[in-house]
Every structure is written in C-alpha cells, then in structure tokens.
C-alpha cells in the first residue's frame, strides 16, 4: 500500500487513517528509507474534513460552547445505559467532566 502511495505522490494523494498515532506510524513507515515523500498527506478524518472545507470554501459551523457541550454530555449520560461507569455516572459532576475527559483522551 505504501509503495502505491509513494508512487502517487505527484498527484497529491491523501491517506486517511483513524488516529493521530496512525498518522505518525504511517509517516515513519513512509519515510523509513530515508527519503522524504513530497506531495502526499497522511491525516485523520477530522483533518480531511478541514481540508475539504477549505478547498470548497464551505463555512464552518459554529463550535459548541462549554455550556452546550455540558448539556449534550448530560443528555448523553441520561440516555445511555452505562455499565462500567454506572456508579460514576450517578455522581453529580460526571456529565460535566465528560466533555473535558474526551478532549483530554483525544489529546493523549
């Protein structure tokens, strides 16, 4: 797969992978021979969406505010049967910290 990706570098190919860790791993593998690959991109779906939005000049929707994220988290917790986190979900601050934890986990 990477050989084909290298060969297509002149056509600005984009390889979409699930996580940032995958991006880093594929970039290492792609350049393992010591030669840079110019014109090719490896990114996550979030980055792909940003590339497409920029290329099509699509307006970005407004980001959710902290209050909106907390409300969304409360609703998600209230509507979901949690097994492993059931005891934690019954605590008052659980829904409030959920959006912060998901941000932390994504960055880790």
Protein Blocks (a to p, Z undefined) as FASTA:
>chain_A
ZZmmmmmmmnopacddfblklmmmmmmmmmmnopacehiacddfklmmmmmmmmnopacd
ddddfklmmmmmmmmmmmpccfklmmmmmpmklmmmmmmmmmmmmmZZ
